Amino acid sequence: MRLLETIRQYGRERLTDDAREDRRVRRWHRDFYLALAKDLHENWCDPQPRQPEILARLRAEHGNLLTALAYRNVPSALNPAMPHDASCCDDPQATLALAAALLYYGVAGGFRSEGRRQLERALTEAPDPTPARAHALVAAAHVALLQSDLSAADGWLTEAGALAERLGEPALSARVRGYRGVSALFQGRVAEAFSHVEQAVADHTALGDRFGTVTWLCTLATVGNAAKNPRAPQIAREALAAAETHGEQWARAHLLMAMGRRAWTLGELSEADNLARSALEALRGFDDTFGIAKMVEQLAWITASAADHRRAGRLLGLARSLRHAIDVTIAMGEPQDTEFHDRCSTEVRRALGHDGYEQALRDSAALDGAAAAIDYALESQTETGTRPDAATASESPLTRREEQVAALVALGMTNRRIAAELVLSPRTIDSHVDRILTKLGFSSRAQIAVWWAAQSVAGP
């Protein structure tokens, strides 16, 4: 619910009539949103998956969150003549805690740069060596790593590590170790990265920190792939199961991308295609434009490897436009991303010619936003993925993923078994089946099976 601007202005005027009341209400407002942010942060990893819902709640409160972050016990911008009142007991540590609690809103909700600005300002204004500062330092390092600002990240991690040891915060020390592993990965020191992250998993497990264990296990699987560790496939399976059990949807999506990357490097194109598409599907409801760009880019590599060069060019163009929208480059990723991108671009340009390549890049550039990008990548037909054994007729109203689900429904599989087969969550399969029924005007799974059989007989 939003206030009319005239009512909002009237309320502000009434508050500024009483300077002390103005401060009291603004502080109450800040404390309310601090409590809300902490609660949602603590429930980010929950057996009942609700991360997109958490982001939606925070998105709806975006203006209030910025107001709460801007709270200071100083003369009000609404009333510059209002005197400072030391009795109000301004607490910059609360602003630090609020900025840190909004970490996932920033990195998975589309406010990465804004989140970093808020963290940096709060850290500057609250230099005391407190637990709140330590947690904010780690949050700032997390964002900086995602922005490939490794120097800033390493500096914050050094301070956070020393502070965690001084304060006797073992869980914080474990997080610092994990992020040091991520920094090492981005700098190409993969063996060191694996050692750090593996220890972070062990430390969180010993502390009984379910959230930390799941998060760093997913990271370990990704690092294991990069390090070509022989245990990487088993770690990935364990991480995927843990993420499913504990409702970690965002990390699960990035894990699926890492698994798809490994399959592609091994030449398993069908598996790579299915995993890349599953990763994109899992990011619905998140505003992770950078993550989506990385997944679309990876899907372009897979598509080019299957010789669908025009489609690969369009996916490269789509990934490029997503990166431009948030002002990042292909280099802001894993060490080999630039090499793989250049190799794919060269192959596509050679196959299509210069003009054809440039046209392919332009074909998808007009798509607006992450949601449209996911739709485009998932609903397109490519030669890479495994089509159902009997292809559907060209006039099928279903998307490629829906056709896969329909084929498995026709084989008598339950939604849970289909989810395991396609490496998707049961809820995602439930949604696919509902959309299939709606599109075809059916009311039962048996009707889907009959329709699929008819389509198979009709042929392409």
C-alpha positions as CSV (number, residue, x, y, z in Angstrom):
1,M,0.0,0.0,0.0
2,R,1.4,3.4,-1.0
3,L,0.5,6.8,0.5
4,L,-0.7,9.6,-1.7
5,E,2.2,12.2,-2.0
6,T,0.0,14.9,-0.5
7,I,-0.7,12.8,2.5
8,R,3.0,11.9,2.8
9,Q,4.0,15.6,2.7
10,Y,1.3,16.5,5.3
11,G,2.7,13.8,7.6
12,R,6.2,15.1,7.2
13,E,5.1,18.6,8.0
14,R,3.3,17.5,11.2
15,L,6.4,15.6,12.3
16,T,8.8,18.5,11.7
17,D,6.5,20.6,14.0
18,D,8.0,18.6,16.8
19,A,11.7,17.9,16.3
20,R,11.9,15.3,19.1
21,E,8.9,13.4,17.8
22,D,10.4,13.5,14.3
23,R,13.6,11.8,15.6
24,R,11.6,9.3,17.6
25,V,9.5,8.2,14.6
26,R,12.4,8.0,12.2
27,R,14.4,5.9,14.7
28,W,11.3,3.6,15.2
29,H,11.1,3.3,11.4
30,R,14.8,2.4,11.1
31,D,14.5,-0.2,13.9
32,F,11.4,-1.8,12.3
33,Y,13.1,-2.3,9.0
34,L,16.3,-3.5,10.7
35,A,14.2,-6.2,12.5
36,L,12.4,-7.1,9.2
37,A,15.7,-7.4,7.2
38,K,17.4,-9.5,9.9
39,D,14.4,-11.9,10.0
40,L,14.3,-12.3,6.3
41,H,18.1,-12.7,6.1
42,E,18.0,-15.5,8.7
43,N,15.2,-17.2,6.8
44,W,16.9,-17.0,3.4
45,C,17.8,-20.7,3.6
46,D,14.7,-22.5,4.7
47,P,13.2,-25.9,4.1
48,Q,10.1,-24.2,2.6
49,P,11.7,-22.5,-0.4
50,R,10.7,-18.8,-0.5
51,Q,13.7,-16.8,-1.6
52,P,11.9,-15.1,-4.5
53,E,9.1,-14.2,-2.1
54,I,11.6,-12.7,0.3
55,L,13.1,-10.6,-2.5
56,A,9.6,-9.6,-3.6
57,R,8.8,-8.4,0.0
58,L,12.1,-6.4,0.2
59,R,11.5,-5.0,-3.3
60,A,8.1,-3.7,-2.2
61,E,9.8,-2.0,0.7
62,H,12.7,-0.6,-1.3
63,G,11.8,3.1,-0.5
64,N,11.4,2.4,3.2
65,L,14.7,0.5,3.3
66,L,16.6,3.4,1.7
67,T,15.0,5.8,4.2
68,A,16.0,3.5,7.1
69,L,19.5,3.3,5.8
70,A,19.7,7.1,5.5
71,Y,18.6,7.6,9.2
72,R,21.0,9.8,11.1
73,N,20.6,11.6,14.4
74,V,21.6,14.9,12.8
75,P,19.6,18.0,11.7
76,S,16.8,16.6,9.5
77,A,16.8,17.3,5.8
78,L,13.1,18.1,6.3
79,N,14.0,20.7,9.0
80,P,17.6,21.9,8.8
81,A,17.1,24.1,11.9
82,M,16.3,21.0,14.0
83,P,19.0,20.8,16.7
84,H,21.1,17.7,17.4
85,D,19.9,15.8,20.4
86,A,22.4,13.5,22.0
87,S,19.7,11.9,24.2
88,C,18.3,10.2,21.1
89,C,21.3,7.9,21.2
90,D,22.1,7.5,17.5
91,D,23.5,4.1,16.8
92,P,25.5,3.8,13.6
93,Q,26.0,0.1,14.4
94,A,22.3,-0.4,13.6
95,T,22.8,1.0,10.1
96,L,25.8,-1.3,9.6
97,A,23.6,-4.3,10.7
98,L,20.8,-3.2,8.3
99,A,23.2,-2.9,5.3
100,A,24.7,-6.3,6.0
101,A,21.3,-7.9,6.5
102,L,20.3,-6.8,3.0
103,L,23.2,-8.7,1.4
104,Y,21.1,-11.1,-0.6
105,Y,18.7,-8.4,-1.6
106,G,21.6,-6.7,-3.3
107,V,23.3,-9.7,-4.9
108,A,20.2,-11.7,-5.9
109,G,17.7,-9.0,-6.0
110,G,19.2,-6.6,-8.5
111,F,20.7,-3.9,-6.3
112,R,24.4,-5.0,-6.2
113,S,25.9,-1.6,-6.7
114,E,23.5,0.2,-4.4
115,G,24.1,-2.5,-1.7
116,R,27.8,-1.9,-1.9
117,R,27.4,1.9,-1.7
118,Q,25.3,1.5,1.4
119,L,27.8,-0.9,3.0
120,E,30.8,1.4,2.3
121,R,29.0,4.4,3.7
122,A,28.0,2.5,6.8
123,L,31.5,1.1,7.3
124,T,33.0,4.6,7.0
125,E,30.6,6.0,9.6
126,A,30.9,3.1,12.1
127,P,34.7,2.3,12.5
128,D,34.4,0.7,15.9
129,P,35.6,-2.9,16.0
130,T,32.2,-4.5,16.7
131,P,30.5,-7.7,15.5
132,A,28.3,-5.6,13.3
133,R,31.3,-4.2,11.6
134,A,32.8,-7.6,11.1
135,H,29.7,-8.9,9.4
136,A,29.4,-5.8,7.3
137,L,33.0,-6.2,6.1
138,V,32.3,-9.8,5.0
139,A,29.1,-8.7,3.2
140,A,31.1,-5.9,1.4
141,A,33.7,-8.4,0.4
142,H,31.0,-10.7,-1.0
143,V,29.7,-7.9,-3.3
144,A,33.2,-6.8,-4.3
145,L,34.1,-10.4,-5.3
146,L,31.0,-10.5,-7.5
147,Q,32.1,-7.2,-9.1
148,S,35.7,-8.6,-9.6
149,D,37.1,-5.9,-7.3
150,L,39.5,-8.4,-5.8
151,S,41.8,-5.8,-4.2
152,A,38.9,-4.2,-2.2
153,A,37.5,-7.7,-1.3
154,D,40.9,-8.9,0.0
155,G,41.3,-5.8,2.1
156,W,37.9,-6.2,3.7
157,L,38.5,-9.9,4.3
158,T,41.8,-9.2,6.0
159,E,40.2,-6.8,8.5
160,A,37.2,-9.1,9.0
161,G,39.4,-12.1,9.7
162,A,41.4,-10.2,12.3
163,L,38.3,-8.8,13.9
164,A,36.6,-12.2,13.9
165,E,39.6,-13.7,15.7
166,R,39.7,-10.8,18.2
167,L,35.9,-11.1,18.9
168,G,35.9,-14.9,19.1
169,E,33.5,-15.4,16.2
170,P,34.2,-18.8,14.7
171,A,31.3,-18.7,12.3
172,L,32.5,-15.4,10.9
173,S,36.1,-16.8,10.6
174,A,34.6,-19.7,8.6
175,R,32.9,-17.3,6.2
176,V,36.1,-15.3,5.8
177,R,38.0,-18.5,4.9
178,G,35.3,-19.4,2.3
179,Y,35.5,-15.9,0.7
180,R,39.3,-16.1,0.6
181,G,38.8,-19.3,-1.4
182,V,36.5,-17.5,-3.9
183,S,39.1,-14.7,-4.2
184,A,41.8,-17.3,-4.9
185,L,39.5,-18.9,-7.5
186,F,39.0,-15.6,-9.4
187,Q,42.8,-15.1,-9.3
188,G,43.4,-18.6,-10.9
189,R,44.8,-20.3,-7.8
190,V,42.3,-23.1,-7.9
191,A,44.1,-25.6,-5.6
192,E,44.3,-23.0,-2.9
193,A,40.7,-22.0,-3.5
194,F,39.5,-25.6,-3.1
195,S,41.4,-25.9,0.2
196,H,39.9,-22.8,1.7
197,V,36.3,-23.5,0.7
198,E,36.6,-27.2,1.8
199,Q,37.7,-26.0,5.2
200,A,34.9,-23.5,5.3
201,V,32.4,-26.3,4.7
202,A,34.0,-28.4,7.5
203,D,34.0,-25.4,9.9
204,H,30.3,-24.6,9.3
205,T,29.4,-28.2,9.7
206,A,31.3,-28.5,13.0
207,L,29.4,-25.4,14.2
208,G,26.1,-26.9,13.3
209,D,25.5,-23.9,10.9
210,R,23.1,-25.4,8.3
211,F,22.9,-22.3,6.2
212,G,26.6,-21.9,6.0
213,T,27.2,-25.6,5.3
214,V,24.7,-25.6,2.4
215,T,26.0,-22.3,0.9
216,W,29.7,-23.3,1.0
217,L,29.0,-26.9,-0.2
218,C,27.5,-25.4,-3.3
219,T,30.5,-23.2,-3.7
220,L,32.9,-26.1,-3.1
221,A,31.2,-28.0,-6.0
222,T,31.8,-25.0,-8.3
223,V,35.5,-24.7,-7.2
224,G,35.9,-28.4,-7.5
225,N,34.9,-28.3,-11.1
226,A,37.4,-25.4,-11.8
227,A,40.1,-27.3,-10.0
228,K,39.3,-30.6,-11.9
229,N,39.1,-32.3,-8.5
230,P,38.1,-36.0,-9.0
231,R,35.6,-35.6,-6.1
232,A,33.8,-32.7,-7.9
233,P,30.9,-34.8,-9.3
234,Q,30.1,-36.4,-5.9
235,I,30.4,-33.0,-4.2
236,A,28.0,-31.5,-6.7
237,R,25.4,-34.3,-6.1
238,E,25.7,-33.8,-2.3
239,A,25.4,-30.0,-2.7
240,L,22.4,-30.3,-5.0
241,A,20.6,-32.6,-2.6
242,A,21.4,-30.2,0.4
243,A,20.2,-27.2,-1.5
244,E,16.9,-28.9,-2.4
245,T,16.4,-30.1,1.2
246,H,17.1,-26.7,2.8
247,G,15.4,-24.4,0.2
248,E,18.6,-22.8,-1.1
249,Q,17.3,-21.8,-4.6
250,W,19.7,-19.1,-5.7
251,A,22.9,-21.0,-4.9
252,R,21.3,-24.1,-6.4
253,A,20.8,-22.2,-9.7
254,H,24.5,-21.3,-9.8
255,L,25.5,-24.9,-8.9
256,L,23.5,-26.2,-11.9
257,M,25.3,-23.8,-14.1
258,A,28.7,-25.1,-12.8
259,M,27.6,-28.7,-13.4
260,G,26.5,-27.7,-16.9
261,R,29.9,-26.1,-17.5
262,R,31.7,-29.3,-16.5
263,A,29.5,-31.4,-18.8
264,W,30.2,-29.1,-21.7
265,T,34.0,-29.3,-21.1
266,L,33.6,-33.1,-21.2
267,G,31.7,-32.9,-24.5
268,E,28.4,-34.0,-22.9
269,L,26.3,-31.5,-24.8
270,S,22.8,-32.9,-24.1
271,E,23.6,-33.0,-20.4
272,A,25.2,-29.5,-20.5
273,D,22.2,-28.1,-22.3
274,N,19.7,-29.5,-19.9
275,L,21.7,-28.3,-16.9
276,A,22.1,-24.8,-18.3
277,R,18.4,-24.5,-19.0
278,S,17.6,-25.8,-15.5
279,A,19.8,-23.2,-14.1
280,L,18.0,-20.4,-16.0
281,E,14.6,-21.8,-15.0
282,A,15.7,-21.8,-11.3
283,L,16.5,-18.1,-11.5
284,R,13.0,-17.1,-12.2
285,G,11.8,-14.7,-9.5
286,F,15.3,-13.4,-8.9
287,D,16.7,-10.2,-10.3
288,D,20.2,-11.6,-10.8
289,T,21.0,-10.1,-14.1
290,F,24.7,-10.9,-13.9
291,G,24.0,-14.5,-13.1
292,I,21.5,-14.8,-15.9
293,A,24.0,-13.2,-18.3
294,K,26.6,-15.8,-17.3
295,M,24.1,-18.6,-17.9
296,V,23.0,-17.3,-21.3
297,E,26.6,-16.9,-22.3
298,Q,27.3,-20.5,-21.2
299,L,24.3,-21.7,-23.2
300,A,25.8,-19.9,-26.2
301,W,29.0,-22.0,-25.9
302,I,27.0,-25.2,-25.7
303,T,24.9,-24.2,-28.7
304,A,27.9,-23.3,-30.8
305,S,29.5,-26.7,-29.9
306,A,26.4,-28.3,-31.3
307,A,26.9,-26.3,-34.6
308,D,23.7,-24.2,-34.2
309,H,25.8,-21.1,-34.9
310,R,23.0,-18.6,-35.6
311,R,21.3,-19.4,-32.4
312,A,24.7,-19.2,-30.5
313,G,25.2,-15.8,-32.0
314,R,21.9,-14.6,-30.8
315,L,22.6,-15.9,-27.3
316,L,26.0,-14.1,-27.3
317,G,24.2,-10.9,-28.2
318,L,21.7,-11.4,-25.5
319,A,24.4,-12.1,-22.9
320,R,26.2,-9.0,-24.1
321,S,23.2,-6.8,-23.7
322,L,22.5,-8.1,-20.2
323,R,26.1,-7.3,-19.2
324,H,25.9,-3.8,-20.7
325,A,22.7,-3.1,-18.8
326,I,24.5,-3.6,-15.5
327,D,27.9,-2.3,-16.7
328,V,30.0,-5.4,-16.3
329,T,32.3,-7.3,-18.7
330,I,32.8,-10.9,-19.6
331,A,36.0,-10.8,-17.6
332,M,34.0,-10.4,-14.4
333,G,33.6,-14.1,-13.9
334,E,35.7,-17.2,-13.6
335,P,39.3,-17.2,-15.0
336,Q,38.5,-19.0,-18.3
337,D,35.3,-17.1,-19.2
338,T,37.1,-14.6,-21.5
339,E,38.9,-17.5,-23.3
340,F,35.7,-19.5,-23.8
341,H,33.8,-16.4,-25.0
342,D,36.5,-15.5,-27.5
343,R,36.7,-19.1,-28.8
344,C,32.9,-19.2,-29.2
345,S,32.7,-15.8,-30.9
346,T,35.5,-16.8,-33.4
347,E,33.7,-20.0,-34.2
348,V,30.3,-18.3,-34.8
349,R,31.8,-15.5,-36.9
350,R,33.7,-18.0,-39.0
351,A,30.4,-20.0,-39.6
352,L,28.1,-17.0,-40.3
353,G,30.5,-14.5,-41.8
354,H,31.0,-11.0,-40.4
355,D,27.6,-9.6,-41.5
356,G,25.7,-12.7,-40.4
357,Y,27.5,-12.7,-37.0
358,E,26.7,-9.0,-36.4
359,Q,23.1,-9.6,-37.4
360,A,22.8,-12.5,-35.0
361,L,24.1,-10.3,-32.2
362,R,21.5,-7.7,-33.0
363,D,18.6,-10.1,-33.2
364,S,18.3,-10.5,-29.5
365,A,19.6,-7.2,-28.3
366,A,16.1,-5.6,-28.2
367,L,14.9,-8.0,-25.5
368,D,14.1,-6.1,-22.3
369,G,15.0,-7.4,-18.9
370,A,16.1,-10.6,-17.3
371,A,12.7,-12.3,-17.4
372,A,12.5,-11.9,-21.2
373,A,16.0,-13.2,-21.5
374,I,15.1,-16.3,-19.6
375,D,12.0,-16.9,-21.7
376,Y,14.0,-16.4,-24.9
377,A,16.7,-18.9,-23.8
378,L,14.3,-21.5,-22.6
379,E,11.7,-21.5,-25.2
380,S,14.0,-21.6,-28.2
381,Q,14.6,-24.7,-30.1
382,T,18.3,-25.7,-30.5
383,E,20.1,-28.8,-31.7
384,T,21.9,-29.3,-28.5
385,G,19.3,-30.6,-26.1
386,T,17.8,-34.1,-26.1
387,R,14.4,-33.9,-27.8
388,P,11.7,-36.4,-26.7
389,D,12.2,-39.7,-28.5
390,A,9.3,-38.9,-30.8
391,A,9.3,-35.3,-31.9
392,T,6.2,-33.2,-31.7
393,A,4.5,-31.5,-34.6
394,S,5.7,-28.0,-35.5
395,E,2.4,-26.5,-34.5
396,S,2.8,-27.7,-30.8
397,P,1.8,-24.8,-28.5
398,L,4.3,-26.0,-25.9
399,T,7.8,-24.8,-25.2
400,R,10.7,-27.1,-25.5
401,R,10.8,-27.7,-21.7
402,E,7.1,-28.3,-21.6
403,E,7.4,-30.9,-24.4
404,Q,10.1,-32.7,-22.4
405,V,7.8,-32.7,-19.4
406,A,4.8,-33.9,-21.5
407,A,6.9,-36.7,-22.9
408,L,7.8,-37.9,-19.4
409,V,4.2,-37.6,-18.2
410,A,3.2,-39.8,-21.1
411,L,5.7,-42.4,-19.8
412,G,3.8,-42.5,-16.6
413,M,6.4,-40.6,-14.4
414,T,5.3,-38.7,-11.3
415,N,6.1,-35.0,-11.0
416,R,8.8,-35.9,-8.4
417,R,10.4,-38.4,-10.7
418,I,10.3,-35.9,-13.6
419,A,12.0,-33.3,-11.4
420,A,14.8,-35.8,-10.6
421,E,15.1,-36.7,-14.3
422,L,15.4,-33.0,-15.4
423,V,17.3,-31.7,-12.4
424,L,14.5,-29.3,-11.5
425,S,12.5,-28.8,-8.3
426,P,9.2,-30.6,-7.9
427,R,7.4,-27.2,-7.6
428,T,8.8,-26.2,-11.0
429,I,7.5,-29.4,-12.6
430,D,4.1,-28.8,-10.9
431,S,4.0,-25.4,-12.7
432,H,5.0,-26.9,-16.0
433,V,2.3,-29.5,-15.8
434,D,-0.3,-26.9,-14.9
435,R,0.8,-24.8,-17.9
436,I,0.6,-27.8,-20.2
437,L,-2.9,-28.6,-19.1
438,T,-4.0,-24.9,-19.5
439,K,-2.4,-24.6,-23.0
440,L,-4.0,-27.8,-24.2
441,G,-7.3,-27.3,-22.5
442,F,-7.0,-30.6,-20.7
443,S,-8.0,-31.6,-17.1
444,S,-6.0,-34.8,-16.6
445,R,-2.5,-36.3,-17.1
446,A,-4.1,-39.1,-19.1
447,Q,-5.2,-36.5,-21.7
448,I,-1.6,-35.3,-22.0
449,A,-0.4,-38.8,-22.6
450,V,-3.0,-39.4,-25.4
451,W,-2.2,-36.0,-27.0
452,W,1.5,-36.8,-26.9
453,A,1.0,-40.2,-28.5
454,A,-1.0,-38.5,-31.3
455,Q,1.7,-35.9,-31.8
456,S,4.3,-38.6,-32.0
457,V,2.4,-40.5,-34.7
458,A,1.9,-37.4,-36.7
459,G,5.6,-36.8,-36.7
460,P,7.4,-33.4,-37.3
